[in-house]
Amino acid sequence: MKEHVEVIEFRYDTQLLLDRYGADDDACDDLVDEIRDYIIENFKGDSLIVAGDTDSDDFGGDKATIKLHYHTNEPWLVLAYCRTKGEIYDIVVEDMQRQTDGLHG
């Protein structure tokens, strides 16, 4: 007899960091709002977190770093959008359904 397995509505835990150079505190706040609003309006998902901070980069200019966390069924769309806003890195996409089902990978 197979056990009942929970079905996750938004399967992929999508996380990334995004850098935009030349952005001061105000520009960073605006970018956080812009990304959050765009994702809410254009992608289905839940558990959205978008946070940002600024610091000086190695060349003495300002740099905004944005942290994004989102559960969605189409992480590639979120990644493609975020790439238009800056340099993305430390990308993690985890299949939460596989984790729930006790599978690896």
C-alpha positions in Angstrom: 0.0 0.0 0.0 1.4 3.4 -1.1 1.4 6.2 1.5 -0.3 9.4 0.7 2.2 12.0 -0.4 1.7 15.7 0.0 1.5 17.6 -3.4 3.3 20.9 -3.3 1.5 23.6 -5.2 4.7 25.5 -6.1 7.4 22.9 -6.6 10.7 24.8 -7.0 12.4 26.7 -4.2 14.2 29.4 -6.2 17.0 31.5 -4.7 19.6 33.8 -6.1 21.7 36.9 -5.5 21.7 39.8 -7.9 24.3 42.6 -8.1 23.7 45.9 -9.8 26.6 48.3 -9.9 26.3 52.0 -9.5 23.2 51.7 -7.2 23.0 53.8 -4.0 20.6 53.1 -1.1 17.6 54.8 -2.8 18.2 52.9 -6.1 18.6 49.7 -4.2 15.2 50.2 -2.4 13.6 51.0 -5.8 15.1 47.9 -7.3 13.8 45.7 -4.5 10.3 47.2 -4.9 10.4 46.8 -8.7 11.5 43.2 -8.6 8.9 42.3 -5.9 6.1 44.0 -7.8 7.0 42.5 -11.1 7.2 38.9 -9.7 3.9 39.3 -7.9 2.2 40.6 -11.0 3.7 38.2 -13.6 4.6 34.9 -12.0 2.5 32.4 -9.9 4.1 31.3 -6.7 4.4 31.9 -3.0 6.9 32.6 -0.1 8.4 35.6 -1.9 11.2 37.4 -0.2 13.2 40.2 -1.9 15.7 42.1 0.2 18.6 44.4 -0.7 21.6 46.2 0.7 24.3 48.4 -0.7 28.1 48.5 -0.2 31.1 49.7 -2.0 32.5 47.5 -4.7 36.2 46.8 -5.3 36.4 49.8 -7.6 35.0 52.3 -5.0 31.5 52.6 -6.5 28.2 51.7 -5.0 26.7 48.2 -5.6 23.3 46.9 -4.7 23.0 43.3 -3.7 19.5 41.8 -3.9 18.6 38.4 -2.3 15.6 36.7 -3.8 13.7 33.6 -2.5 10.6 32.4 -4.2 8.5 29.2 -4.6 7.3 28.7 -8.2 6.7 26.1 -10.9 8.7 28.1 -13.5 12.0 29.1 -12.0 13.6 29.7 -15.4 11.2 32.6 -16.0 12.2 34.2 -12.7 15.9 33.7 -13.5 15.5 35.2 -17.0 13.7 38.2 -15.6 16.2 38.8 -12.8 19.1 38.6 -15.3 17.6 41.7 -17.0 18.1 43.6 -13.7 21.7 42.8 -12.9 24.3 40.1 -12.6 22.8 36.9 -11.0 24.8 34.3 -9.1 24.6 31.8 -6.2 21.6 30.4 -8.0 19.8 27.5 -6.2 16.7 25.7 -7.6 15.5 22.9 -5.4 12.7 20.5 -6.2 10.7 20.5 -3.0 8.3 17.8 -4.4 11.2 15.4 -4.7 12.3 16.2 -1.1 8.8 15.6 0.1 8.7 12.3 -1.7 11.9 11.3 0.0 13.9 11.3 -3.3 17.4 12.8 -3.7 18.6 15.2 -6.4 
